[in-house]
Amino acid sequence: MSEVTEKWSSLEETADYLGVTKDTIRSWIKKGAIPAHKVGRLWKFKFSEVDDWVKTGKSAL
């Protein structure tokens, strides 16, 4: 069974995906609200994790 590897997305791409500003994403990162991974100095995201976060309602807190 082959596993498809999901692309890592940047902060800018994630902000566009969710329709919010980069500052909003940074605020959520600071609060530990959004699933984000730090790679060096950059924050990276998996859209599948972000989608799950929104679907579970944790984004509304």
PyMOL Python script that loads the backbone (N, CA, C, O; Angstrom):
from pymol import cmd

cmd.read_pdbstr("""\
ATOM      1  N   MET A   1       0.850  -1.173   0.000  1.00  0.00           N
ATOM      2  CA  MET A   1       0.000   0.000   0.000  1.00  0.00           C
ATOM      3  C   MET A   1       0.900   1.242   0.000  1.00  0.00           C
ATOM      4  O   MET A   1       1.747   1.394   0.880  1.00  0.00           O
ATOM      5  N   SER A   2       0.719   2.112  -0.969  1.00  0.00           N
ATOM      6  CA  SER A   2       1.547   3.317  -1.033  1.00  0.00           C
ATOM      7  C   SER A   2       0.864   4.463  -0.287  1.00  0.00           C
ATOM      8  O   SER A   2      -0.353   4.637  -0.345  1.00  0.00           O
ATOM      9  N   GLU A   3       1.672   5.216   0.397  1.00  0.00           N
ATOM     10  CA  GLU A   3       1.152   6.344   1.170  1.00  0.00           C
ATOM     11  C   GLU A   3       1.482   7.640   0.438  1.00  0.00           C
ATOM     12  O   GLU A   3       2.629   7.862   0.048  1.00  0.00           O
ATOM     13  N   VAL A   4       0.487   8.490   0.254  1.00  0.00           N
ATOM     14  CA  VAL A   4       0.698   9.770  -0.399  1.00  0.00           C
ATOM     15  C   VAL A   4       1.168  10.767   0.654  1.00  0.00           C
ATOM     16  O   VAL A   4       0.524  10.943   1.689  1.00  0.00           O
ATOM     17  N   THR A   5       2.282  11.408   0.382  1.00  0.00           N
ATOM     18  CA  THR A   5       2.827  12.382   1.320  1.00  0.00           C
ATOM     19  C   THR A   5       2.224  13.747   1.045  1.00  0.00           C
ATOM     20  O   THR A   5       2.260  14.248  -0.079  1.00  0.00           O
ATOM     21  N   GLU A   6       1.675  14.333   2.083  1.00  0.00           N
ATOM     22  CA  GLU A   6       1.057  15.655   1.971  1.00  0.00           C
ATOM     23  C   GLU A   6       2.123  16.738   2.036  1.00  0.00           C
ATOM     24  O   GLU A   6       3.059  16.653   2.830  1.00  0.00           O
ATOM     25  N   LYS A   7       1.976  17.739   1.208  1.00  0.00           N
ATOM     26  CA  LYS A   7       2.898  18.871   1.146  1.00  0.00           C
ATOM     27  C   LYS A   7       2.763  19.728   2.403  1.00  0.00           C
ATOM     28  O   LYS A   7       1.660  19.929   2.912  1.00  0.00           O
ATOM     29  N   TRP A   8       3.894  20.230   2.897  1.00  0.00           N
ATOM     30  CA  TRP A   8       3.885  21.189   3.986  1.00  0.00           C
ATOM     31  C   TRP A   8       3.537  22.551   3.418  1.00  0.00           C
ATOM     32  O   TRP A   8       4.020  22.918   2.347  1.00  0.00           O
ATOM     33  N   SER A   9       2.711  23.299   4.115  1.00  0.00           N
ATOM     34  CA  SER A   9       2.269  24.611   3.648  1.00  0.00           C
ATOM     35  C   SER A   9       2.844  25.705   4.533  1.00  0.00           C
ATOM     36  O   SER A   9       3.080  25.502   5.724  1.00  0.00           O
ATOM     37  N   SER A  10       3.063  26.857   3.937  1.00  0.00           N
ATOM     38  CA  SER A  10       3.617  27.999   4.664  1.00  0.00           C
ATOM     39  C   SER A  10       2.522  28.727   5.436  1.00  0.00           C
ATOM     40  O   SER A  10       1.334  28.440   5.290  1.00  0.00           O
ATOM     41  N   LEU A  11       2.952  29.663   6.250  1.00  0.00           N
ATOM     42  CA  LEU A  11       2.014  30.493   7.002  1.00  0.00           C
ATOM     43  C   LEU A  11       1.119  31.274   6.034  1.00  0.00           C
ATOM     44  O   LEU A  11      -0.089  31.377   6.246  1.00  0.00           O
ATOM     45  N   GLU A  12       1.714  31.818   4.978  1.00  0.00           N
ATOM     46  CA  GLU A  12       0.953  32.594   3.995  1.00  0.00           C
ATOM     47  C   GLU A  12      -0.089  31.733   3.286  1.00  0.00           C
ATOM     48  O   GLU A  12      -1.238  32.146   3.128  1.00  0.00           O
ATOM     49  N   GLU A  13       0.317  30.534   2.859  1.00  0.00           N
ATOM     50  CA  GLU A  13      -0.613  29.626   2.181  1.00  0.00           C
ATOM     51  C   GLU A  13      -1.761  29.218   3.100  1.00  0.00           C
ATOM     52  O   GLU A  13      -2.906  29.108   2.662  1.00  0.00           O
ATOM     53  N   THR A  14      -1.450  28.995   4.368  1.00  0.00           N
ATOM     54  CA  THR A  14      -2.472  28.598   5.332  1.00  0.00           C
ATOM     55  C   THR A  14      -3.443  29.748   5.595  1.00  0.00           C
ATOM     56  O   THR A  14      -4.647  29.527   5.719  1.00  0.00           O
ATOM     57  N   ALA A  15      -2.931  30.958   5.680  1.00  0.00           N
ATOM     58  CA  ALA A  15      -3.800  32.131   5.872  1.00  0.00           C
ATOM     59  C   ALA A  15      -4.749  32.272   4.679  1.00  0.00           C
ATOM     60  O   ALA A  15      -5.943  32.511   4.863  1.00  0.00           O
ATOM     61  N   ASP A  16      -4.230  32.127   3.465  1.00  0.00           N
ATOM     62  CA  ASP A  16      -5.069  32.187   2.260  1.00  0.00           C
ATOM     63  C   ASP A  16      -6.108  31.070   2.266  1.00  0.00           C
ATOM     64  O   ASP A  16      -7.272  31.290   1.932  1.00  0.00           O
ATOM     65  N   TYR A  17      -5.678  29.872   2.649  1.00  0.00           N
ATOM     66  CA  TYR A  17      -6.557  28.704   2.679  1.00  0.00           C
ATOM     67  C   TYR A  17      -7.745  28.921   3.618  1.00  0.00           C
ATOM     68  O   TYR A  17      -8.877  28.556   3.299  1.00  0.00           O
ATOM     69  N   LEU A  18      -7.469  29.520   4.777  1.00  0.00           N
ATOM     70  CA  LEU A  18      -8.522  29.744   5.777  1.00  0.00           C
ATOM     71  C   LEU A  18      -9.249  31.071   5.587  1.00  0.00           C
ATOM     72  O   LEU A  18     -10.288  31.302   6.205  1.00  0.00           O
ATOM     73  N   GLY A  19      -8.711  31.942   4.741  1.00  0.00           N
ATOM     74  CA  GLY A  19      -9.346  33.229   4.503  1.00  0.00           C
ATOM     75  C   GLY A  19      -9.165  34.206   5.655  1.00  0.00           C
ATOM     76  O   GLY A  19     -10.050  35.014   5.939  1.00  0.00           O
ATOM     77  N   VAL A  20      -8.020  34.127   6.316  1.00  0.00           N
ATOM     78  CA  VAL A  20      -7.706  35.034   7.419  1.00  0.00           C
ATOM     79  C   VAL A  20      -6.356  35.696   7.132  1.00  0.00           C
ATOM     80  O   VAL A  20      -5.676  35.345   6.168  1.00  0.00           O
ATOM     81  N   THR A  21      -5.980  36.648   7.973  1.00  0.00           N
ATOM     82  CA  THR A  21      -4.695  37.322   7.782  1.00  0.00           C
ATOM     83  C   THR A  21      -3.564  36.503   8.405  1.00  0.00           C
ATOM     84  O   THR A  21      -3.795  35.613   9.224  1.00  0.00           O
ATOM     85  N   LYS A  22      -2.337  36.828   7.996  1.00  0.00           N
ATOM     86  CA  LYS A  22      -1.163  36.176   8.581  1.00  0.00           C
ATOM     87  C   LYS A  22      -1.060  36.493  10.070  1.00  0.00           C
ATOM     88  O   LYS A  22      -0.611  35.658  10.856  1.00  0.00           O
ATOM     89  N   ASP A  23      -1.477  37.705  10.459  1.00  0.00           N
ATOM     90  CA  ASP A  23      -1.451  38.083  11.880  1.00  0.00           C
ATOM     91  C   ASP A  23      -2.386  37.202  12.709  1.00  0.00           C
ATOM     92  O   ASP A  23      -2.073  36.858  13.849  1.00  0.00           O
ATOM     93  N   THR A  24      -3.528  36.840  12.137  1.00  0.00           N
ATOM     94  CA  THR A  24      -4.462  35.951  12.839  1.00  0.00           C
ATOM     95  C   THR A  24      -3.820  34.582  13.051  1.00  0.00           C
ATOM     96  O   THR A  24      -3.924  34.008  14.135  1.00  0.00           O
ATOM     97  N   ILE A  25      -3.156  34.057  12.020  1.00  0.00           N
ATOM     98  CA  ILE A  25      -2.469  32.764  12.149  1.00  0.00           C
ATOM     99  C   ILE A  25      -1.398  32.858  13.229  1.00  0.00           C
ATOM    100  O   ILE A  25      -1.276  31.958  14.060  1.00  0.00           O
ATOM    101  N   ARG A  26      -0.621  33.940  13.223  1.00  0.00           N
ATOM    102  CA  ARG A  26       0.428  34.121  14.239  1.00  0.00           C
ATOM    103  C   ARG A  26      -0.161  34.175  15.649  1.00  0.00           C
ATOM    104  O   ARG A  26       0.423  33.640  16.591  1.00  0.00           O
ATOM    105  N   SER A  27      -1.306  34.817  15.785  1.00  0.00           N
ATOM    106  CA  SER A  27      -1.986  34.894  17.079  1.00  0.00           C
ATOM    107  C   SER A  27      -2.405  33.496  17.548  1.00  0.00           C
ATOM    108  O   SER A  27      -2.230  33.140  18.713  1.00  0.00           O
ATOM    109  N   TRP A  28      -2.956  32.720  16.628  1.00  0.00           N
ATOM    110  CA  TRP A  28      -3.362  31.345  16.966  1.00  0.00           C
ATOM    111  C   TRP A  28      -2.157  30.482  17.340  1.00  0.00           C
ATOM    112  O   TRP A  28      -2.244  29.650  18.243  1.00  0.00           O
ATOM    113  N   ILE A  29      -1.039  30.678  16.650  1.00  0.00           N
ATOM    114  CA  ILE A  29       0.187  29.930  16.977  1.00  0.00           C
ATOM    115  C   ILE A  29       0.632  30.284  18.390  1.00  0.00           C
ATOM    116  O   ILE A  29       0.971  29.404  19.181  1.00  0.00           O
ATOM    117  N   LYS A  30       0.630  31.576  18.702  1.00  0.00           N
ATOM    118  CA  LYS A  30       1.058  32.046  20.030  1.00  0.00           C
ATOM    119  C   LYS A  30       0.209  31.432  21.139  1.00  0.00           C
ATOM    120  O   LYS A  30       0.719  31.090  22.205  1.00  0.00           O
ATOM    121  N   LYS A  31      -1.098  31.295  20.876  1.00  0.00           N
ATOM    122  CA  LYS A  31      -2.015  30.699  21.853  1.00  0.00           C
ATOM    123  C   LYS A  31      -1.928  29.174  21.876  1.00  0.00           C
ATOM    124  O   LYS A  31      -2.487  28.535  22.767  1.00  0.00           O
ATOM    125  N   GLY A  32      -1.232  28.591  20.903  1.00  0.00           N
ATOM    126  CA  GLY A  32      -1.153  27.134  20.806  1.00  0.00           C
ATOM    127  C   GLY A  32      -2.441  26.526  20.285  1.00  0.00           C
ATOM    128  O   GLY A  32      -2.709  25.344  20.501  1.00  0.00           O
ATOM    129  N   ALA A  33      -3.239  27.332  19.597  1.00  0.00           N
ATOM    130  CA  ALA A  33      -4.554  26.879  19.157  1.00  0.00           C
ATOM    131  C   ALA A  33      -4.505  26.067  17.865  1.00  0.00           C
ATOM    132  O   ALA A  33      -5.166  25.035  17.760  1.00  0.00           O
ATOM    133  N   ILE A  34      -3.737  26.517  16.893  1.00  0.00           N
ATOM    134  CA  ILE A  34      -3.722  25.880  15.571  1.00  0.00           C
ATOM    135  C   ILE A  34      -2.586  24.848  15.508  1.00  0.00           C
ATOM    136  O   ILE A  34      -1.508  25.087  16.053  1.00  0.00           O
ATOM    137  N   PRO A  35      -2.816  23.716  14.854  1.00  0.00           N
ATOM    138  CA  PRO A  35      -1.739  22.731  14.714  1.00  0.00           C
ATOM    139  C   PRO A  35      -0.662  23.254  13.766  1.00  0.00           C
ATOM    140  O   PRO A  35      -0.886  23.363  12.561  1.00  0.00           O
ATOM    141  N   ALA A  36       0.497  23.573  14.315  1.00  0.00           N
ATOM    142  CA  ALA A  36       1.597  24.130  13.538  1.00  0.00           C
ATOM    143  C   ALA A  36       2.906  23.468  13.962  1.00  0.00           C
ATOM    144  O   ALA A  36       3.049  23.011  15.096  1.00  0.00           O
ATOM    145  N   HIS A  37       3.848  23.426  13.040  1.00  0.00           N
ATOM    146  CA  HIS A  37       5.146  22.793  13.291  1.00  0.00           C
ATOM    147  C   HIS A  37       6.236  23.782  12.909  1.00  0.00           C
ATOM    148  O   HIS A  37       6.206  24.353  11.819  1.00  0.00           O
ATOM    149  N   LYS A  38       7.190  23.983  13.797  1.00  0.00           N
ATOM    150  CA  LYS A  38       8.278  24.912  13.512  1.00  0.00           C
ATOM    151  C   LYS A  38       9.419  24.145  12.856  1.00  0.00           C
ATOM    152  O   LYS A  38       9.921  23.156  13.390  1.00  0.00           O
ATOM    153  N   VAL A  39       9.812  24.630  11.686  1.00  0.00           N
ATOM    154  CA  VAL A  39      10.921  24.042  10.941  1.00  0.00           C
ATOM    155  C   VAL A  39      11.962  25.143  10.778  1.00  0.00           C
ATOM    156  O   VAL A  39      11.810  26.036   9.945  1.00  0.00           O
ATOM    157  N   GLY A  40      13.013  25.071  11.576  1.00  0.00           N
ATOM    158  CA  GLY A  40      13.973  26.172  11.593  1.00  0.00           C
ATOM    159  C   GLY A  40      13.296  27.409  12.146  1.00  0.00           C
ATOM    160  O   GLY A  40      12.805  27.403  13.275  1.00  0.00           O
ATOM    161  N   ARG A  41      13.270  28.479  11.348  1.00  0.00           N
ATOM    162  CA  ARG A  41      12.601  29.720  11.765  1.00  0.00           C
ATOM    163  C   ARG A  41      11.201  29.831  11.200  1.00  0.00           C
ATOM    164  O   ARG A  41      10.495  30.796  11.492  1.00  0.00           O
ATOM    165  N   LEU A  42      10.782  28.860  10.393  1.00  0.00           N
ATOM    166  CA  LEU A  42       9.499  28.938   9.690  1.00  0.00           C
ATOM    167  C   LEU A  42       8.441  28.063  10.338  1.00  0.00           C
ATOM    168  O   LEU A  42       8.744  27.006  10.891  1.00  0.00           O
ATOM    169  N   TRP A  43       7.202  28.512  10.265  1.00  0.00           N
ATOM    170  CA  TRP A  43       6.069  27.708  10.698  1.00  0.00           C
ATOM    171  C   TRP A  43       5.498  26.993   9.484  1.00  0.00           C
ATOM    172  O   TRP A  43       5.297  27.605   8.435  1.00  0.00           O
ATOM    173  N   LYS A  44       5.235  25.690   9.628  1.00  0.00           N
ATOM    174  CA  LYS A  44       4.682  24.883   8.544  1.00  0.00           C
ATOM    175  C   LYS A  44       3.410  24.197   9.017  1.00  0.00           C
ATOM    176  O   LYS A  44       3.237  23.921  10.204  1.00  0.00           O
ATOM    177  N   PHE A  45       2.529  23.930   8.071  1.00  0.00           N
ATOM    178  CA  PHE A  45       1.210  23.389   8.375  1.00  0.00           C
ATOM    179  C   PHE A  45       0.856  22.272   7.400  1.00  0.00           C
ATOM    180  O   PHE A  45       1.316  22.271   6.258  1.00  0.00           O
ATOM    181  N   LYS A  46       0.054  21.338   7.842  1.00  0.00           N
ATOM    182  CA  LYS A  46      -0.561  20.327   6.986  1.00  0.00           C
ATOM    183  C   LYS A  46      -2.035  20.680   6.907  1.00  0.00           C
ATOM    184  O   LYS A  46      -2.709  20.790   7.932  1.00  0.00           O
ATOM    185  N   PHE A  47      -2.537  20.858   5.690  1.00  0.00           N
ATOM    186  CA  PHE A  47      -3.938  21.245   5.534  1.00  0.00           C
ATOM    187  C   PHE A  47      -4.877  20.205   6.139  1.00  0.00           C
ATOM    188  O   PHE A  47      -5.954  20.563   6.616  1.00  0.00           O
ATOM    189  N   SER A  48      -4.498  18.925   6.133  1.00  0.00           N
ATOM    190  CA  SER A  48      -5.355  17.898   6.732  1.00  0.00           C
ATOM    191  C   SER A  48      -5.500  18.134   8.239  1.00  0.00           C
ATOM    192  O   SER A  48      -6.589  17.961   8.785  1.00  0.00           O
ATOM    193  N   GLU A  49      -4.417  18.527   8.915  1.00  0.00           N
ATOM    194  CA  GLU A  49      -4.484  18.826  10.347  1.00  0.00           C
ATOM    195  C   GLU A  49      -5.305  20.088  10.603  1.00  0.00           C
ATOM    196  O   GLU A  49      -6.076  20.152  11.560  1.00  0.00           O
ATOM    197  N   VAL A  50      -5.134  21.084   9.744  1.00  0.00           N
ATOM    198  CA  VAL A  50      -5.900  22.327   9.883  1.00  0.00           C
ATOM    199  C   VAL A  50      -7.383  22.050   9.661  1.00  0.00           C
ATOM    200  O   VAL A  50      -8.228  22.575  10.387  1.00  0.00           O
ATOM    201  N   ASP A  51      -7.706  21.224   8.654  1.00  0.00           N
ATOM    202  CA  ASP A  51      -9.102  20.852   8.395  1.00  0.00           C
ATOM    203  C   ASP A  51      -9.710  20.140   9.595  1.00  0.00           C
ATOM    204  O   ASP A  51     -10.838  20.436   9.987  1.00  0.00           O
ATOM    205  N   ASP A  52      -8.965  19.196  10.183  1.00  0.00           N
ATOM    206  CA  ASP A  52      -9.459  18.483  11.377  1.00  0.00           C
ATOM    207  C   ASP A  52      -9.680  19.446  12.521  1.00  0.00           C
ATOM    208  O   ASP A  52     -10.667  19.332  13.248  1.00  0.00           O
ATOM    209  N   TRP A  53      -8.778  20.391  12.690  1.00  0.00           N
ATOM    210  CA  TRP A  53      -8.886  21.407  13.745  1.00  0.00           C
ATOM    211  C   TRP A  53     -10.157  22.224  13.581  1.00  0.00           C
ATOM    212  O   TRP A  53     -10.844  22.504  14.564  1.00  0.00           O
ATOM    213  N   VAL A  54     -10.477  22.609  12.355  1.00  0.00           N
ATOM    214  CA  VAL A  54     -11.693  23.374  12.095  1.00  0.00           C
ATOM    215  C   VAL A  54     -12.928  22.496  12.312  1.00  0.00           C
ATOM    216  O   VAL A  54     -13.897  22.933  12.932  1.00  0.00           O
ATOM    217  N   LYS A  55     -12.899  21.268  11.807  1.00  0.00           N
ATOM    218  CA  LYS A  55     -14.063  20.361  11.893  1.00  0.00           C
ATOM    219  C   LYS A  55     -14.406  19.992  13.331  1.00  0.00           C
ATOM    220  O   LYS A  55     -15.578  19.797  13.654  1.00  0.00           O
ATOM    221  N   THR A  56     -13.400  19.893  14.198  1.00  0.00           N
ATOM    222  CA  THR A  56     -13.661  19.526  15.591  1.00  0.00           C
ATOM    223  C   THR A  56     -14.183  20.700  16.411  1.00  0.00           C
ATOM    224  O   THR A  56     -14.594  20.532  17.559  1.00  0.00           O
ATOM    225  N   GLY A  57     -14.164  21.882  15.816  1.00  0.00           N
ATOM    226  CA  GLY A  57     -14.673  23.053  16.522  1.00  0.00           C
ATOM    227  C   GLY A  57     -13.661  23.740  17.396  1.00  0.00           C
ATOM    228  O   GLY A  57     -13.990  24.720  18.066  1.00  0.00           O
ATOM    229  N   LYS A  58     -12.427  23.250  17.408  1.00  0.00           N
ATOM    230  CA  LYS A  58     -11.394  23.866  18.263  1.00  0.00           C
ATOM    231  C   LYS A  58     -11.016  25.241  17.760  1.00  0.00           C
ATOM    232  O   LYS A  58     -10.482  26.048  18.521  1.00  0.00           O
ATOM    233  N   SER A  59     -11.280  25.526  16.496  1.00  0.00           N
ATOM    234  CA  SER A  59     -10.946  26.843  15.949  1.00  0.00           C
ATOM    235  C   SER A  59     -11.886  27.926  16.470  1.00  0.00           C
ATOM    236  O   SER A  59     -11.588  29.116  16.362  1.00  0.00           O
ATOM    237  N   ALA A  60     -13.013  27.518  17.030  1.00  0.00           N
ATOM    238  CA  ALA A  60     -14.007  28.482  17.521  1.00  0.00           C
ATOM    239  C   ALA A  60     -13.728  28.923  18.960  1.00  0.00           C
ATOM    240  O   ALA A  60     -14.395  29.821  19.474  1.00  0.00           O
ATOM    241  N   LEU A  61     -12.760  28.303  19.599  1.00  0.00           N
ATOM    242  CA  LEU A  61     -12.476  28.628  21.007  1.00  0.00           C
ATOM    243  C   LEU A  61     -11.688  29.892  21.154  1.00  0.00           C
ATOM    244  O   LEU A  61     -11.372  30.296  22.273  1.00  0.00           O
TER     245      LEU A  61
END
""", "prot")
cmd.dss("prot")
cmd.show_as("cartoon", "prot")
cmd.util.cbc("prot")
cmd.orient("prot")
